[in-house]
Amino acid sequence: MSKKINLFVCIIFSTVLLNGCASTQIKNLNDPWEGWNRPVHSFNDKLDGYVFKPGAKIYRWVTPKFVDRSITNVFSNINDIGVTINDVLQGKFLQSGLDFSRFLVNSTAGLGGLIDVASMVDLPKHEEDFGQTLGVWGVPTGPYLVLPFFGPSSPRGASGLVGDAALNPTSYIGFFVSYVSTGLFVIDTVDKRADNLGTEKTADEAAVFGRYEFFRDAYIAKRRSLMLDGNVPEEEDLLLDLDDDFDELDENL
C-alpha cells in the first residue's frame, strides 16, 4: 500500500508541474462551488470526529464481530432491492436477474440477509444507484458538491439520493412508526462508519496535497468508474484502487 501511495504522490506532483496554471483552470471547472464545499467538508469532518467516529468506536467495542457482520449483511440485502430496480431502469436486464437472485438467496437461505450466501455461490454484489440511472438517462453530473452530513456529491448525485430513498423499503416504515425508520437509518450509518474505522490512515497518507482535494478527486474518479462499469482508462486505476479502500467513509460524514 505504501508503494502505491508513493506512486500516487509522484503522479499528482508530476501533473501539477506539467499543467501549471492550466491545472487551476481545470480544477475550477470541476469545482466552481469550492467556496461552499470547503466549509461544508470541514463541518462534516468535525461532525465525524465528535459524533460518528466516537459512536462507531463504541459500536465496534460492544458488538461481537459476527453480529456486526450480520447487521452489515442485512442492510446490504435490503440495498439489493434498489440495485435490482436500478438495473432494470438502466436496461441491464441480465444483471437485474442476477441481483434479484442474490436478494432471494440471501433472504431465504441467508435467513433474511443475516448471512451472505449469495456471495458463496458466485452471485457478486453490484453497485447501482439512482444517480447512475439518471446518468444513463442523460442527466449531466454537474459541478462537484459537498452536502452537509452526506459528504461528496453532485447535483445529479443529490437528486439520486432522493431516488435511492424512494427505492429503499425502510424509508416507508416511517409512515407507520417513525422512530423505527430513524433507528434503522442510525444503525446503518453507524455500522458503515464502524466498518471503515481502519481506512482513515490510508486516506490521511494519500491526501498529501490536502484532504479536501483528495476526497473530491477520489469521489469524481469513483463515480466515473461506476458510470463506466469499471471500464476506465488505465491511468485512472490507481486513484480508484486507493478510493476502494475507503469509498464508504465519505458517505457517512
Secondary structure, 3 states (H helix, E strand, C coil): CHHHHHHHHHHHHHHHHHHCHHHHHHHHHHCCCHHHHHHHHHHHHHHHHHHHHHHHHHHHHHCCHHHHHHHHHHHHHHHHHHHHHHHHHCCCHHHHHHHHHHHHHHHHCCCCCCCCHHHHCCCCCCCCCHHHHHHHCCCCCCCCEEECCCEEECHHHHHHHHHHHHHCHHHHHHHCCHHHHHHHHHHHHHHHHHHCHHHHHHHHHHCCCCHHHHHHHHHHHHHHHHHCCCCCCHHHHHHHHHHHCCCCHHHHC
